[in-house]
């Protein structure tokens, strides 16, 4: 096989890409704390949508155009 250093370069590029993605996930929280934070954010989002959705009517219905 005459690949030269292509395999090594590909490994370095892959680790660089994967390293960039994992930087944002290090928030110092335990999985339980993260679940609580996410659940709270979801509840706030749903409450905001419910408060704004009362005046707008049903926006998820399909139109009957032919």
C-alpha positions in Angstrom: 0.0 0.0 0.0 1.5 3.4 -1.0 -0.7 5.8 0.9 2.2 7.7 2.4 1.1 10.0 5.2 -2.4 10.4 4.0 -3.8 8.2 6.8 -2.1 10.2 9.4 -3.3 13.5 8.0 -6.8 12.2 7.8 -6.6 11.2 11.5 -5.4 14.6 12.5 -8.2 16.3 10.5 -10.8 14.0 12.0 -9.6 14.7 15.5 -9.5 18.4 14.8 -13.1 18.3 13.6 -14.3 16.2 16.5 -12.4 18.4 19.0 -14.2 21.5 17.7 -17.6 19.9 18.2 -17.0 18.8 21.8 -15.9 22.2 23.0 -19.4 23.5 23.4 -20.6 20.6 25.5 -18.3 21.2 28.4 -20.6 23.3 30.6 -19.5 21.8 33.9 -23.0 20.4 34.7 -23.9 16.8 35.7 -26.3 15.0 33.4 -29.1 15.5 36.0 -28.4 19.3 36.2 -28.4 19.5 32.4 -31.8 17.6 32.2 -33.3 20.0 34.8 -32.0 23.1 32.9 -33.3 21.7 29.5 -36.7 20.8 31.0 -37.0 24.3 32.5 -36.1 25.9 29.2 -38.6 23.7 27.3 -41.4 24.6 29.8 -40.7 28.3 29.4 -40.8 27.9 25.6 -44.1 26.0 25.7 -45.6 28.6 28.1 -44.5 31.4 25.8 -45.9 29.7 22.7 -49.2 29.0 24.5 -49.5 32.6 25.6 -48.8 33.9 22.1 -50.9 31.2 20.4 -54.2 32.1 22.0 -54.7 35.2 19.9 -53.4 33.6 16.7 -55.8 30.7 16.4 -54.9 27.3 14.9 -51.9 27.8 12.7 -51.2 24.1 12.2 -54.2 23.4 10.0 -53.8 22.7 6.3 -55.4 24.8 3.7 -57.9 23.2 1.3 -56.6 24.7 -1.9 -57.3 22.7 -5.1 
